[in-house]
Amino acid sequence: MKYVGGDLYQLPHRRLDVIRRLRPPKGKKDMPYAELNSLYHHVLTNVDDIELVKEVLGVLLVVNPILQSSAAICLTDAMDDFLCWQPGETKACLSQLASIIECDANYISVLHASLSDFLFDPSRSHQFYLCQESILGDSVALGLRHMRQQELSFDGIIFTFSEVDSSSAESDLQPGLI
């Protein structure tokens, strides 16, 4: 329903016609969720910059549940900060997904629990697949970037960051006492 009536720039009856014409690929009609897969594919195919959307969805669906007890809601400004984006970029990025993601000025909310099932299954999502291990690795790299931008200290230890020669086996993190 959100897909049909959720875009102010599209006539609802035309979007309903799109839904009616969606068909699972040949040989996949008996596959569970085939029609839902077709809808998700259609919505994601019409996104301007799918790589940015996948970055946000990855953080929202993989990293956010680790950080919070609720996997369904995330603050848009926190997402912008975490991704090192300008304020409002997350909301703009997700604006084309209004039928499956609710994104207002403050919050991002996944409308369908089945979205993560779709995105984490490469046989269903194909080019939209989200690899959880890659997302976590990218998130760790972003976390290190944030740490480099700030002085980090824990219990009397200050960590400084220095460039590491890729041929060196030394750690990037060098502790020093206060």
VMD Tcl script that builds the backbone (N, CA, C; Angstrom):
set m [mol new atoms 534]
animate dup $m
set s [atomselect $m all]
$s set {name element resname resid chain x y z} {
  {N N MET 1 A 0.824 -1.193 0.000}
  {CA C MET 1 A 0.000 0.000 0.000}
  {C C MET 1 A 0.867 1.255 0.000}
  {N N LYS 2 A 1.973 1.207 0.766}
  {CA C LYS 2 A 2.859 2.369 0.786}
  {C C LYS 2 A 3.455 2.616 -0.598}
  {N N TYR 3 A 3.751 1.555 -1.331}
  {CA C TYR 3 A 4.300 1.719 -2.672}
  {C C TYR 3 A 3.282 2.409 -3.576}
  {N N VAL 4 A 2.045 2.000 -3.515}
  {CA C VAL 4 A 1.014 2.539 -4.396}
  {C C VAL 4 A 0.754 4.014 -4.103}
  {N N GLY 5 A 0.627 4.381 -2.840}
  {CA C GLY 5 A 0.255 5.750 -2.511}
  {C C GLY 5 A 1.344 6.585 -1.890}
  {N N GLY 6 A 2.559 6.065 -1.809}
  {CA C GLY 6 A 3.605 6.735 -1.055}
  {C C GLY 6 A 4.441 7.753 -1.801}
  {N N ASP 7 A 4.244 7.924 -3.093}
  {CA C ASP 7 A 5.060 8.864 -3.861}
  {C C ASP 7 A 4.182 9.995 -4.377}
  {N N LEU 8 A 4.442 11.207 -3.904}
  {CA C LEU 8 A 3.638 12.361 -4.296}
  {C C LEU 8 A 3.765 12.701 -5.780}
  {N N TYR 9 A 4.816 12.213 -6.411}
  {CA C TYR 9 A 5.071 12.544 -7.814}
  {C C TYR 9 A 4.569 11.477 -8.779}
  {N N GLN 10 A 3.935 10.435 -8.252}
  {CA C GLN 10 A 3.403 9.357 -9.077}
  {C C GLN 10 A 1.914 9.188 -8.800}
  {N N LEU 11 A 1.172 8.895 -9.834}
  {CA C LEU 11 A -0.257 8.633 -9.659}
  {C C LEU 11 A -0.450 7.227 -9.095}
  {N N PRO 12 A -1.261 7.095 -8.054}
  {CA C PRO 12 A -1.444 5.785 -7.421}
  {C C PRO 12 A -1.913 4.693 -8.382}
  {N N HIS 13 A -2.807 5.005 -9.309}
  {CA C HIS 13 A -3.293 3.957 -10.207}
  {C C HIS 13 A -2.187 3.451 -11.137}
  {N N ARG 14 A -1.231 4.311 -11.478}
  {CA C ARG 14 A -0.099 3.863 -12.299}
  {C C ARG 14 A 0.831 2.945 -11.499}
  {N N ARG 15 A 1.022 3.268 -10.253}
  {CA C ARG 15 A 1.877 2.423 -9.418}
  {C C ARG 15 A 1.199 1.081 -9.127}
  {N N LEU 16 A -0.105 1.092 -9.010}
  {CA C LEU 16 A -0.835 -0.166 -8.846}
  {C C LEU 16 A -0.685 -1.028 -10.105}
  {N N ASP 17 A -0.726 -0.384 -11.265}
  {CA C ASP 17 A -0.512 -1.122 -12.514}
  {C C ASP 17 A 0.882 -1.758 -12.545}
  {N N VAL 18 A 1.879 -1.058 -12.008}
  {CA C VAL 18 A 3.233 -1.617 -11.940}
  {C C VAL 18 A 3.227 -2.878 -11.092}
  {N N ILE 19 A 2.562 -2.817 -9.954}
  {CA C ILE 19 A 2.482 -3.977 -9.058}
  {C C ILE 19 A 1.797 -5.148 -9.769}
  {N N ARG 20 A 0.740 -4.854 -10.469}
  {CA C ARG 20 A 0.000 -5.919 -11.171}
  {C C ARG 20 A 0.852 -6.578 -12.257}
  {N N ARG 21 A 1.758 -5.826 -12.868}
  {CA C ARG 21 A 2.592 -6.367 -13.952}
  {C C ARG 21 A 3.830 -7.094 -13.435}
  {N N LEU 22 A 4.179 -6.909 -12.176}
  {CA C LEU 22 A 5.362 -7.591 -11.638}
  {C C LEU 22 A 5.142 -9.092 -11.647}
  {N N ARG 23 A 6.094 -9.789 -12.175}
  {CA C ARG 23 A 6.032 -11.244 -12.220}
  {C C ARG 23 A 7.373 -11.804 -11.798}
  {N N PRO 24 A 7.353 -12.892 -11.038}
  {CA C PRO 24 A 8.614 -13.553 -10.694}
  {C C PRO 24 A 9.287 -14.060 -11.965}
  {N N PRO 25 A 10.607 -14.174 -11.964}
  {CA C PRO 25 A 11.298 -14.738 -13.122}
  {C C PRO 25 A 10.785 -16.145 -13.419}
  {N N LYS 26 A 10.849 -16.526 -14.682}
  {CA C LYS 26 A 10.377 -17.856 -15.096}
  {C C LYS 26 A 11.082 -18.928 -14.267}
  {N N GLY 27 A 10.311 -19.916 -13.874}
  {CA C GLY 27 A 10.852 -21.014 -13.074}
  {C C GLY 27 A 10.934 -20.696 -11.593}
  {N N LYS 28 A 10.626 -19.470 -11.194}
  {CA C LYS 28 A 10.722 -19.074 -9.781}
  {C C LYS 28 A 9.342 -18.855 -9.157}
  {N N LYS 29 A 8.276 -19.134 -9.905}
  {CA C LYS 29 A 6.930 -18.876 -9.402}
  {C C LYS 29 A 6.601 -19.703 -8.166}
  {N N ASP 30 A 7.149 -20.909 -8.086}
  {CA C ASP 30 A 6.871 -21.762 -6.935}
  {C C ASP 30 A 7.754 -21.435 -5.740}
  {N N MET 31 A 8.710 -20.553 -5.927}
  {CA C MET 31 A 9.611 -20.178 -4.855}
  {C C MET 31 A 8.845 -19.348 -3.819}
  {N N PRO 32 A 9.023 -19.652 -2.524}
  {CA C PRO 32 A 8.351 -18.829 -1.516}
  {C C PRO 32 A 8.779 -17.363 -1.646}
  {N N TYR 33 A 7.863 -16.487 -1.453}
  {CA C TYR 33 A 8.109 -15.038 -1.487}
  {C C TYR 33 A 8.483 -14.516 -2.876}
  {N N ALA 34 A 8.185 -15.232 -3.924}
  {CA C ALA 34 A 8.571 -14.807 -5.270}
  {C C ALA 34 A 7.981 -13.444 -5.615}
  {N N GLU 35 A 6.722 -13.213 -5.271}
  {CA C GLU 35 A 6.098 -11.925 -5.582}
  {C C GLU 35 A 6.715 -10.802 -4.750}
  {N N LEU 36 A 6.998 -11.094 -3.482}
  {CA C LEU 36 A 7.637 -10.096 -2.627}
  {C C LEU 36 A 9.040 -9.778 -3.133}
  {N N ASN 37 A 9.771 -10.802 -3.553}
  {CA C ASN 37 A 11.099 -10.587 -4.137}
  {C C ASN 37 A 11.004 -9.672 -5.349}
  {N N SER 38 A 10.005 -9.885 -6.186}
  {CA C SER 38 A 9.818 -9.051 -7.380}
  {C C SER 38 A 9.556 -7.597 -6.996}
  {N N LEU 39 A 8.748 -7.408 -5.969}
  {CA C LEU 39 A 8.469 -6.044 -5.509}
  {C C LEU 39 A 9.730 -5.377 -4.973}
  {N N TYR 40 A 10.477 -6.074 -4.111}
  {CA C TYR 40 A 11.723 -5.504 -3.589}
  {C C TYR 40 A 12.702 -5.197 -4.728}
  {N N HIS 41 A 12.834 -6.102 -5.675}
  {CA C HIS 41 A 13.712 -5.854 -6.821}
  {C C HIS 41 A 13.270 -4.614 -7.580}
  {N N HIS 42 A 11.980 -4.483 -7.805}
  {CA C HIS 42 A 11.474 -3.318 -8.536}
  {C C HIS 42 A 11.794 -2.021 -7.797}
  {N N VAL 43 A 11.505 -1.983 -6.513}
  {CA C VAL 43 A 11.750 -0.765 -5.720}
  {C C VAL 43 A 13.242 -0.432 -5.716}
  {N N LEU 44 A 14.101 -1.406 -5.468}
  {CA C LEU 44 A 15.548 -1.152 -5.376}
  {C C LEU 44 A 16.168 -0.842 -6.734}
  {N N THR 45 A 15.612 -1.384 -7.808}
  {CA C THR 45 A 16.127 -1.098 -9.145}
  {C C THR 45 A 15.911 0.362 -9.521}
  {N N ASN 46 A 14.878 0.980 -8.976}
  {CA C ASN 46 A 14.561 2.363 -9.326}
  {C C ASN 46 A 15.245 3.405 -8.442}
  {N N VAL 47 A 16.188 2.977 -7.622}
  {CA C VAL 47 A 16.940 3.884 -6.758}
  {C C VAL 47 A 18.081 4.504 -7.570}
  {N N ASP 48 A 18.312 5.801 -7.379}
  {CA C ASP 48 A 19.369 6.499 -8.129}
  {C C ASP 48 A 20.765 5.978 -7.808}
  {N N ASP 49 A 21.105 5.874 -6.527}
  {CA C ASP 49 A 22.451 5.432 -6.137}
  {C C ASP 49 A 22.325 4.259 -5.172}
  {N N ILE 50 A 22.242 3.066 -5.713}
  {CA C ILE 50 A 21.991 1.876 -4.903}
  {C C ILE 50 A 23.139 1.578 -3.946}
  {N N GLU 51 A 24.373 1.946 -4.292}
  {CA C GLU 51 A 25.494 1.666 -3.387}
  {C C GLU 51 A 25.377 2.474 -2.101}
  {N N LEU 52 A 24.939 3.728 -2.192}
  {CA C LEU 52 A 24.728 4.519 -0.974}
  {C C LEU 52 A 23.578 3.946 -0.151}
  {N N VAL 53 A 22.517 3.532 -0.828}
  {CA C VAL 53 A 21.379 2.941 -0.134}
  {C C VAL 53 A 21.805 1.654 0.565}
  {N N LYS 54 A 22.590 0.826 -0.108}
  {CA C LYS 54 A 23.059 -0.417 0.506}
  {C C LYS 54 A 23.945 -0.126 1.716}
  {N N GLU 55 A 24.703 0.955 1.664}
  {CA C GLU 55 A 25.543 1.330 2.809}
  {C C GLU 55 A 24.666 1.656 4.023}
  {N N VAL 56 A 23.631 2.455 3.809}
  {CA C VAL 56 A 22.720 2.808 4.901}
  {C C VAL 56 A 21.980 1.570 5.399}
  {N N LEU 57 A 21.447 0.766 4.470}
  {CA C LEU 57 A 20.716 -0.435 4.876}
  {C C LEU 57 A 21.619 -1.401 5.639}
  {N N GLY 58 A 22.870 -1.496 5.232}
  {CA C GLY 58 A 23.809 -2.362 5.935}
  {C C GLY 58 A 23.996 -1.936 7.375}
  {N N VAL 59 A 24.218 -0.656 7.583}
  {CA C VAL 59 A 24.391 -0.154 8.956}
  {C C VAL 59 A 23.093 -0.328 9.736}
  {N N LEU 60 A 21.980 -0.011 9.107}
  {CA C LEU 60 A 20.683 -0.103 9.778}
  {C C LEU 60 A 20.344 -1.535 10.188}
  {N N LEU 61 A 20.596 -2.494 9.293}
  {CA C LEU 61 A 20.155 -3.868 9.531}
  {C C LEU 61 A 21.208 -4.760 10.188}
  {N N VAL 62 A 22.486 -4.421 10.047}
  {CA C VAL 62 A 23.535 -5.272 10.610}
  {C C VAL 62 A 24.156 -4.639 11.846}
  {N N VAL 63 A 24.586 -3.401 11.754}
  {CA C VAL 63 A 25.291 -2.747 12.858}
  {C C VAL 63 A 24.315 -2.246 13.920}
  {N N ASN 64 A 23.235 -1.627 13.514}
  {CA C ASN 64 A 22.277 -1.052 14.453}
  {C C ASN 64 A 21.729 -2.070 15.447}
  {N N PRO 65 A 21.331 -3.274 15.029}
  {CA C PRO 65 A 20.842 -4.233 16.034}
  {C C PRO 65 A 21.892 -4.608 17.072}
  {N N ILE 66 A 23.150 -4.536 16.710}
  {CA C ILE 66 A 24.215 -4.832 17.660}
  {C C ILE 66 A 24.323 -3.707 18.689}
  {N N LEU 67 A 24.090 -2.469 18.245}
  {CA C LEU 67 A 24.244 -1.314 19.118}
  {C C LEU 67 A 23.014 -1.030 19.973}
  {N N GLN 68 A 21.852 -1.458 19.526}
  {CA C GLN 68 A 20.617 -1.163 20.227}
  {C C GLN 68 A 19.796 -2.425 20.380}
  {N N SER 69 A 18.862 -2.381 21.305}
  {CA C SER 69 A 17.981 -3.534 21.452}
  {C C SER 69 A 16.916 -3.560 20.371}
  {N N SER 70 A 16.579 -2.413 19.795}
  {CA C SER 70 A 15.562 -2.353 18.739}
  {C C SER 70 A 16.228 -2.230 17.386}
  {N N ALA 71 A 16.030 -3.236 16.535}
  {CA C ALA 71 A 16.637 -3.236 15.209}
  {C C ALA 71 A 15.834 -2.414 14.218}
  {N N ALA 72 A 14.643 -1.994 14.594}
  {CA C ALA 72 A 13.749 -1.381 13.628}
  {C C ALA 72 A 13.918 0.127 13.511}
  {N N ILE 73 A 14.527 0.775 14.478}
  {CA C ILE 73 A 14.559 2.232 14.474}
  {C C ILE 73 A 15.984 2.735 14.629}
  {N N CYS 74 A 16.299 3.776 13.896}
  {CA C CYS 74 A 17.616 4.398 13.971}
  {C C CYS 74 A 17.433 5.891 13.776}
  {N N LEU 75 A 18.235 6.692 14.428}
  {CA C LEU 75 A 18.187 8.139 14.249}
  {C C LEU 75 A 18.899 8.534 12.961}
  {N N THR 76 A 18.262 9.399 12.169}
  {CA C THR 76 A 18.872 9.813 10.903}
  {C C THR 76 A 20.149 10.609 11.128}
  {N N ASP 77 A 20.172 11.470 12.142}
  {CA C ASP 77 A 21.391 12.249 12.369}
  {C C ASP 77 A 22.539 11.367 12.854}
  {N N ALA 78 A 22.219 10.322 13.622}
  {CA C ALA 78 A 23.256 9.383 14.056}
  {C C ALA 78 A 23.819 8.623 12.854}
  {N N MET 79 A 22.958 8.267 11.918}
  {CA C MET 79 A 23.412 7.578 10.705}
  {C C MET 79 A 24.310 8.505 9.880}
  {N N ASP 80 A 23.910 9.760 9.718}
  {CA C ASP 80 A 24.742 10.724 8.997}
  {C C ASP 80 A 26.111 10.855 9.657}
  {N N ASP 81 A 26.121 10.978 10.978}
  {CA C ASP 81 A 27.384 11.099 11.708}
  {C C ASP 81 A 28.248 9.854 11.536}
  {N N PHE 82 A 27.646 8.692 11.702}
  {CA C PHE 82 A 28.406 7.446 11.610}
  {C C PHE 82 A 29.019 7.267 10.227}
  {N N LEU 83 A 28.267 7.619 9.183}
  {CA C LEU 83 A 28.760 7.450 7.811}
  {C C LEU 83 A 29.621 8.626 7.338}
  {N N CYS 84 A 29.803 9.624 8.222}
  {CA C CYS 84 A 30.585 10.827 7.896}
  {C C CYS 84 A 29.949 11.595 6.734}
  {N N TRP 85 A 28.645 11.669 6.755}
  {CA C TRP 85 A 27.881 12.376 5.728}
  {C C TRP 85 A 27.394 13.717 6.260}
  {N N GLN 86 A 26.983 14.580 5.362}
  {CA C GLN 86 A 26.386 15.856 5.730}
  {C C GLN 86 A 25.008 15.598 6.345}
  {N N PRO 87 A 24.567 16.455 7.270}
  {CA C PRO 87 A 23.230 16.285 7.849}
  {C C PRO 87 A 22.159 16.245 6.746}
  {N N GLY 88 A 21.280 15.269 6.836}
  {CA C GLY 88 A 20.194 15.138 5.869}
  {C C GLY 88 A 20.469 14.184 4.716}
  {N N GLU 89 A 21.728 13.754 4.562}
  {CA C GLU 89 A 22.048 12.866 3.440}
  {C C GLU 89 A 21.384 11.509 3.557}
  {N N THR 90 A 21.279 10.982 4.757}
  {CA C THR 90 A 20.624 9.687 4.939}
  {C C THR 90 A 19.166 9.774 4.513}
  {N N LYS 91 A 18.483 10.805 4.958}
  {CA C LYS 91 A 17.071 10.977 4.602}
  {C C LYS 91 A 16.921 11.112 3.088}
  {N N ALA 92 A 17.779 11.891 2.463}
  {CA C ALA 92 A 17.722 12.053 1.008}
  {C C ALA 92 A 18.000 10.731 0.301}
  {N N CYS 93 A 18.968 9.991 0.806}
  {CA C CYS 93 A 19.352 8.702 0.220}
  {C C CYS 93 A 18.194 7.710 0.244}
  {N N LEU 94 A 17.451 7.703 1.346}
  {CA C LEU 94 A 16.376 6.732 1.514}
  {C C LEU 94 A 15.022 7.213 1.005}
  {N N SER 95 A 14.952 8.414 0.486}
  {CA C SER 95 A 13.662 8.981 0.079}
  {C C SER 95 A 12.965 8.152 -0.999}
  {N N GLN 96 A 13.706 7.454 -1.816}
  {CA C GLN 96 A 13.097 6.649 -2.881}
  {C C GLN 96 A 12.612 5.288 -2.385}
  {N N LEU 97 A 12.825 5.004 -1.116}
  {CA C LEU 97 A 12.403 3.727 -0.544}
  {C C LEU 97 A 11.220 3.889 0.404}
  {N N ALA 98 A 10.421 4.920 0.190}
  {CA C ALA 98 A 9.320 5.228 1.109}
  {C C ALA 98 A 8.339 4.082 1.270}
  {N N SER 99 A 8.266 3.197 0.302}
  {CA C SER 99 A 7.318 2.087 0.414}
  {C C SER 99 A 7.832 0.956 1.306}
  {N N ILE 100 A 9.139 0.939 1.584}
  {CA C ILE 100 A 9.684 -0.129 2.431}
  {C C ILE 100 A 10.463 0.383 3.637}
  {N N ILE 101 A 10.846 1.664 3.610}
  {CA C ILE 101 A 11.574 2.287 4.720}
  {C C ILE 101 A 10.888 3.622 5.034}
  {N N GLU 102 A 10.545 3.819 6.287}
  {CA C GLU 102 A 9.994 5.105 6.692}
  {C C GLU 102 A 11.147 5.950 7.227}
  {N N CYS 103 A 11.308 7.113 6.666}
  {CA C CYS 103 A 12.416 7.976 7.067}
  {C C CYS 103 A 11.895 9.399 7.186}
  {N N ASP 104 A 11.717 9.861 8.410}
  {CA C ASP 104 A 11.291 11.243 8.598}
  {C C ASP 104 A 12.505 12.070 9.011}
  {N N ALA 105 A 12.287 13.232 9.552}
  {CA C ALA 105 A 13.400 14.114 9.904}
  {C C ALA 105 A 14.293 13.526 10.989}
  {N N ASN 106 A 13.764 12.614 11.802}
  {CA C ASN 106 A 14.530 12.100 12.928}
  {C C ASN 106 A 14.824 10.608 12.889}
  {N N TYR 107 A 13.920 9.815 12.374}
  {CA C TYR 107 A 14.033 8.369 12.506}
  {C C TYR 107 A 13.969 7.628 11.177}
  {N N ILE 108 A 14.633 6.489 11.162}
  {CA C ILE 108 A 14.536 5.533 10.060}
  {C C ILE 108 A 13.876 4.298 10.654}
  {N N SER 109 A 12.877 3.785 9.985}
  {CA C SER 109 A 12.183 2.604 10.471}
  {C C SER 109 A 11.912 1.663 9.301}
  {N N VAL 110 A 12.310 0.410 9.457}
  {CA C VAL 110 A 12.046 -0.612 8.446}
  {C C VAL 110 A 10.591 -1.032 8.589}
  {N N LEU 111 A 9.833 -0.955 7.496}
  {CA C LEU 111 A 8.402 -1.239 7.551}
  {C C LEU 111 A 8.073 -2.723 7.462}
  {N N HIS 112 A 8.984 -3.509 6.911}
  {CA C HIS 112 A 8.712 -4.929 6.714}
  {C C HIS 112 A 9.878 -5.756 7.241}
  {N N ALA 113 A 9.616 -6.653 8.164}
  {CA C ALA 113 A 10.667 -7.522 8.702}
  {C C ALA 113 A 11.279 -8.386 7.612}
  {N N SER 114 A 10.539 -8.642 6.553}
  {CA C SER 114 A 11.027 -9.495 5.469}
  {C C SER 114 A 12.129 -8.833 4.639}
  {N N LEU 115 A 12.314 -7.516 4.775}
  {CA C LEU 115 A 13.351 -6.836 3.987}
  {C C LEU 115 A 14.735 -7.392 4.311}
  {N N SER 116 A 15.044 -7.576 5.582}
  {CA C SER 116 A 16.368 -8.097 5.924}
  {C C SER 116 A 16.525 -9.540 5.436}
  {N N ASP 117 A 15.472 -10.340 5.516}
  {CA C ASP 117 A 15.544 -11.704 4.986}
  {C C ASP 117 A 15.884 -11.685 3.504}
  {N N PHE 118 A 15.258 -10.791 2.776}
  {CA C PHE 118 A 15.510 -10.637 1.342}
  {C C PHE 118 A 16.952 -10.203 1.079}
  {N N LEU 119 A 17.391 -9.158 1.769}
  {CA C LEU 119 A 18.719 -8.579 1.501}
  {C C LEU 119 A 19.872 -9.489 1.923}
  {N N PHE 120 A 19.666 -10.341 2.929}
  {CA C PHE 120 A 20.731 -11.221 3.408}
  {C C PHE 120 A 20.771 -12.561 2.685}
  {N N ASP 121 A 19.881 -12.764 1.736}
  {CA C ASP 121 A 19.841 -14.013 0.977}
  {C C ASP 121 A 20.231 -13.733 -0.477}
  {N N PRO 122 A 21.454 -14.096 -0.881}
  {CA C PRO 122 A 21.903 -13.777 -2.233}
  {C C PRO 122 A 21.070 -14.446 -3.326}
  {N N SER 123 A 20.430 -15.560 -3.030}
  {CA C SER 123 A 19.602 -16.220 -4.041}
  {C C SER 123 A 18.304 -15.450 -4.295}
  {N N ARG 124 A 17.921 -14.609 -3.348}
  {CA C ARG 124 A 16.717 -13.787 -3.511}
  {C C ARG 124 A 17.056 -12.376 -3.977}
  {N N SER 125 A 18.099 -11.786 -3.424}
  {CA C SER 125 A 18.368 -10.366 -3.653}
  {C C SER 125 A 19.327 -10.080 -4.805}
  {N N HIS 126 A 20.116 -11.055 -5.199}
  {CA C HIS 126 A 21.068 -10.920 -6.310}
  {C C HIS 126 A 21.955 -9.691 -6.139}
  {N N GLN 127 A 21.860 -8.692 -7.018}
  {CA C GLN 127 A 22.765 -7.532 -6.964}
  {C C GLN 127 A 22.519 -6.638 -5.746}
  {N N PHE 128 A 21.444 -6.866 -5.019}
  {CA C PHE 128 A 21.144 -6.066 -3.833}
  {C C PHE 128 A 21.579 -6.762 -2.534}
  {N N TYR 129 A 22.227 -7.890 -2.668}
  {CA C TYR 129 A 22.671 -8.686 -1.525}
  {C C TYR 129 A 23.564 -7.871 -0.595}
  {N N LEU 130 A 23.313 -8.020 0.707}
  {CA C LEU 130 A 24.139 -7.391 1.733}
  {C C LEU 130 A 24.906 -8.485 2.467}
  {N N CYS 131 A 26.212 -8.475 2.344}
  {CA C CYS 131 A 27.074 -9.437 3.028}
  {C C CYS 131 A 27.351 -8.898 4.430}
  {N N GLN 132 A 26.866 -9.597 5.432}
  {CA C GLN 132 A 26.983 -9.111 6.801}
  {C C GLN 132 A 28.433 -8.959 7.249}
  {N N GLU 133 A 29.296 -9.878 6.853}
  {CA C GLU 133 A 30.707 -9.796 7.237}
  {C C GLU 133 A 31.371 -8.564 6.625}
  {N N SER 134 A 31.075 -8.268 5.373}
  {CA C SER 134 A 31.638 -7.082 4.714}
  {C C SER 134 A 31.146 -5.804 5.367}
  {N N ILE 135 A 29.867 -5.795 5.724}
  {CA C ILE 135 A 29.294 -4.611 6.377}
  {C C ILE 135 A 29.962 -4.380 7.724}
  {N N LEU 136 A 30.145 -5.444 8.498}
  {CA C LEU 136 A 30.813 -5.290 9.788}
  {C C LEU 136 A 32.250 -4.817 9.618}
  {N N GLY 137 A 32.959 -5.350 8.618}
  {CA C GLY 137 A 34.325 -4.900 8.346}
  {C C GLY 137 A 34.375 -3.430 7.964}
  {N N ASP 138 A 33.464 -3.009 7.099}
  {CA C ASP 138 A 33.398 -1.598 6.705}
  {C C ASP 138 A 33.055 -0.715 7.900}
  {N N SER 139 A 32.197 -1.214 8.783}
  {CA C SER 139 A 31.804 -0.441 9.958}
  {C C SER 139 A 32.956 -0.290 10.939}
  {N N VAL 140 A 33.756 -1.328 11.068}
  {CA C VAL 140 A 34.953 -1.237 11.915}
  {C C VAL 140 A 35.893 -0.182 11.349}
  {N N ALA 141 A 36.070 -0.174 10.036}
  {CA C ALA 141 A 36.929 0.831 9.393}
  {C C ALA 141 A 36.384 2.237 9.645}
  {N N LEU 142 A 35.062 2.395 9.566}
  {CA C LEU 142 A 34.467 3.704 9.865}
  {C C LEU 142 A 34.692 4.082 11.326}
  {N N GLY 143 A 34.547 3.100 12.222}
  {CA C GLY 143 A 34.800 3.363 13.638}
  {C C GLY 143 A 36.224 3.815 13.882}
  {N N LEU 144 A 37.184 3.169 13.230}
  {CA C LEU 144 A 38.584 3.582 13.353}
  {C C LEU 144 A 38.797 4.988 12.800}
  {N N ARG 145 A 38.106 5.299 11.723}
  {CA C ARG 145 A 38.195 6.657 11.159}
  {C C ARG 145 A 37.711 7.685 12.181}
  {N N HIS 146 A 36.609 7.390 12.847}
  {CA C HIS 146 A 36.096 8.291 13.883}
  {C C HIS 146 A 37.094 8.418 15.031}
  {N N MET 147 A 37.695 7.302 15.419}
  {CA C MET 147 A 38.663 7.323 16.515}
  {C C MET 147 A 39.887 8.139 16.142}
  {N N ARG 148 A 40.304 8.071 14.896}
  {CA C ARG 148 A 41.466 8.850 14.451}
  {C C ARG 148 A 41.194 10.345 14.520}
  {N N GLN 149 A 39.923 10.703 14.328}
  {CA C GLN 149 A 39.554 12.118 14.333}
  {C C GLN 149 A 39.450 12.691 15.742}
  {N N GLN 150 A 39.453 11.828 16.721}
  {CA C GLN 150 A 39.338 12.270 18.110}
  {C C GLN 150 A 40.432 11.611 18.922}
  {N N GLU 151 A 40.816 12.263 20.013}
  {CA C GLU 151 A 41.752 11.608 20.923}
  {C C GLU 151 A 40.961 10.580 21.699}
  {N N LEU 152 A 41.495 9.400 21.793}
  {CA C LEU 152 A 40.801 8.312 22.458}
  {C C LEU 152 A 41.593 7.896 23.685}
  {N N SER 153 A 40.951 7.906 24.838}
  {CA C SER 153 A 41.643 7.426 26.035}
  {C C SER 153 A 40.716 6.562 26.866}
  {N N PHE 154 A 41.269 5.511 27.457}
  {CA C PHE 154 A 40.543 4.598 28.316}
  {C C PHE 154 A 41.412 4.301 29.539}
  {N N ASP 155 A 40.877 4.536 30.711}
  {CA C ASP 155 A 41.527 4.155 31.965}
  {C C ASP 155 A 43.016 4.486 32.008}
  {N N GLY 156 A 43.358 5.722 31.711}
  {CA C GLY 156 A 44.746 6.146 31.826}
  {C C GLY 156 A 45.622 5.808 30.635}
  {N N ILE 157 A 45.061 5.189 29.610}
  {CA C ILE 157 A 45.852 4.880 28.418}
  {C C ILE 157 A 45.361 5.762 27.272}
  {N N ILE 158 A 46.276 6.414 26.619}
  {CA C ILE 158 A 45.931 7.206 25.438}
  {C C ILE 158 A 46.376 6.427 24.218}
  {N N PHE 159 A 45.488 6.322 23.256}
  {CA C PHE 159 A 45.826 5.655 22.013}
  {C C PHE 159 A 46.083 6.709 20.954}
  {N N THR 160 A 47.193 6.578 20.277}
  {CA C THR 160 A 47.481 7.465 19.160}
  {C C THR 160 A 47.503 6.618 17.909}
  {N N PHE 161 A 47.205 7.255 16.808}
  {CA C PHE 161 A 47.139 6.531 15.553}
  {C C PHE 161 A 48.212 7.058 14.621}
  {N N SER 162 A 48.870 6.156 13.964}
  {CA C SER 162 A 49.884 6.544 12.995}
  {C C SER 162 A 49.697 5.725 11.746}
  {N N GLU 163 A 50.178 6.241 10.652}
  {CA C GLU 163 A 50.121 5.506 9.395}
  {C C GLU 163 A 51.032 4.292 9.522}
  {N N VAL 164 A 50.593 3.190 9.019}
  {CA C VAL 164 A 51.364 1.964 9.091}
  {C C VAL 164 A 51.743 1.549 7.685}
  {N N ASP 165 A 52.995 1.215 7.527}
  {CA C ASP 165 A 53.474 0.697 6.251}
  {C C ASP 165 A 52.788 -0.648 6.029}
  {N N SER 166 A 52.174 -0.836 4.862}
  {CA C SER 166 A 51.418 -2.063 4.603}
  {C C SER 166 A 52.298 -3.301 4.649}
  {N N SER 167 A 53.617 -3.150 4.519}
  {CA C SER 167 A 54.499 -4.309 4.594}
  {C C SER 167 A 54.858 -4.649 6.037}
  {N N SER 168 A 54.500 -3.757 6.960}
  {CA C SER 168 A 54.812 -3.960 8.367}
  {C C SER 168 A 53.706 -4.752 9.050}
  {N N ALA 169 A 54.067 -5.570 9.991}
  {CA C ALA 169 A 53.080 -6.349 10.740}
  {C C ALA 169 A 52.695 -5.653 12.037}
  {N N GLU 170 A 53.233 -4.431 12.279}
  {CA C GLU 170 A 52.940 -3.723 13.515}
  {C C GLU 170 A 51.502 -3.235 13.527}
  {N N SER 171 A 50.992 -3.065 14.721}
  {CA C SER 171 A 49.619 -2.608 14.896}
  {C C SER 171 A 49.498 -1.128 14.582}
  {N N ASP 172 A 48.304 -0.742 14.116}
  {CA C ASP 172 A 47.971 0.643 13.842}
  {C C ASP 172 A 47.698 1.404 15.141}
  {N N LEU 173 A 47.383 0.691 16.188}
  {CA C LEU 173 A 46.999 1.274 17.456}
  {C C LEU 173 A 48.198 1.187 18.410}
  {N N GLN 174 A 48.690 2.314 18.872}
  {CA C GLN 174 A 49.877 2.325 19.703}
  {C C GLN 174 A 49.533 2.928 21.071}
  {N N PRO 175 A 49.465 2.111 22.131}
  {CA C PRO 175 A 49.104 2.650 23.443}
  {C C PRO 175 A 50.293 3.377 24.082}
  {N N GLY 176 A 49.966 4.375 24.857}
  {CA C GLY 176 A 50.968 5.092 25.629}
  {C C GLY 176 A 50.357 5.502 26.960}
  {N N LEU 177 A 51.127 5.539 28.025}
  {CA C LEU 177 A 50.600 5.896 29.326}
  {C C LEU 177 A 50.509 7.402 29.480}
  {N N ILE 178 A 49.527 7.858 30.266}
  {CA C ILE 178 A 49.358 9.286 30.534}
  {C C ILE 178 A 50.407 9.698 31.547}
}
mol reanalyze $m
mol bondsrecalc $m
mol representation Tube
mol addrep $m
